[in-house]
Amino acid sequence: MATDTATALYLLDQLGARFGTKRMFGEYCLYRDGSPVALLCDDTLFVKDTSAGRAVLVEMIAVDLGPPYPGAKPHLRITPDSWDDSGWLRRVLDATALALPPPKPRRPRITR
């Protein structure tokens, strides 16, 4: 089941201008300042598992790990009923983004 576009728009509205999405295979990748921090699959948010993100996450809910798709690494699963507290959700994603290494620069495309 693919994620509904309205779900992605609601999530972006909750998070603010520093966050964006890119549609991928019917699902979404969530970016903070250009760095991928989470996946939105089947209308559920899967945040990359970092100790910093996990520390903020346990303030509100029990940590639930699960893969966003078969064969993927386990991610921190946040269901839509926890998205209403935008400040808390933003803190989880900000902590995760700061704990991740910066994205590797892309090589320039070779044009012929």
C-alpha positions in Angstrom: 0.0 0.0 0.0 1.5 3.4 -1.0 1.5 6.4 1.3 -1.2 8.9 0.6 0.0 12.3 -0.6 -2.2 14.0 2.0 -0.3 12.2 4.7 3.1 13.5 3.5 1.7 17.0 3.2 0.3 16.9 6.8 3.7 15.7 8.1 5.5 18.5 6.3 3.0 21.0 7.6 3.7 19.7 11.2 7.5 19.9 10.7 8.2 23.2 9.0 10.4 24.7 6.3 13.6 22.8 7.1 12.0 19.5 6.0 11.1 18.2 2.6 10.1 15.0 0.9 11.0 13.1 -2.3 8.6 10.6 -3.7 10.2 7.2 -4.2 8.5 4.0 -5.4 5.1 5.1 -4.0 6.5 6.1 -0.7 8.5 9.1 0.6 11.9 9.9 1.9 12.0 12.7 4.5 14.9 15.1 4.4 16.1 17.7 6.9 18.3 20.3 5.2 19.0 17.9 2.4 20.0 14.9 4.6 17.7 11.9 4.6 16.4 11.2 8.2 13.3 9.1 7.7 11.1 7.1 5.4 7.3 7.5 5.1 6.0 4.0 4.2 2.4 2.8 4.4 1.4 6.0 6.2 3.9 5.3 9.0 7.1 7.3 9.7 10.3 5.2 10.0 13.1 7.3 11.5 16.7 6.2 11.1 17.8 4.5 14.3 20.3 6.7 16.2 20.9 6.9 20.0 20.1 10.6 20.0 16.8 10.1 18.2 16.0 7.2 20.4 16.6 9.2 23.6 14.1 11.9 22.5 11.7 9.3 21.3 11.4 7.5 24.6 10.2 10.7 26.3 6.8 10.2 24.7 6.3 6.6 23.5 8.0 3.2 23.8 10.6 2.6 21.2 9.2 0.3 18.5 11.7 -1.0 15.8 10.7 -2.3 12.4 11.8 -2.3 8.8 10.0 0.2 6.5 10.1 -2.5 3.7 11.2 -6.1 3.5 15.0 -6.4 3.7 15.6 -3.0 5.2 17.4 -2.2 8.4 15.2 -1.7 11.4 14.1 1.9 11.9 12.3 3.7 14.8 8.6 3.4 14.0 6.3 6.4 14.7 2.6 6.0 13.9 0.5 8.9 12.8 -1.3 9.2 16.2 2.0 10.6 17.6 2.5 13.3 14.9 0.2 15.8 16.5 2.9 17.1 18.9 4.9 18.9 16.2 7.6 20.2 18.6 8.4 16.7 19.9 8.4 15.2 16.4 10.7 17.9 15.2 13.1 17.3 18.2 13.2 13.6 17.3 14.1 14.3 13.7 16.5 17.1 14.5 18.4 14.9 17.0 18.5 12.1 14.4 19.8 14.5 11.7 22.6 15.8 13.9 23.7 12.3 14.8 24.0 11.2 11.2 27.1 11.8 9.1 26.7 14.5 6.5 25.6 13.3 3.0 28.4 12.6 0.6 28.8 15.2 -2.1 27.4 14.1 -5.5 29.8 13.8 -8.3 29.0 16.1 -11.2 27.3 14.5 -14.2 29.4 14.0 -17.2 27.7 15.5 -20.3 28.8 14.3 -23.7 
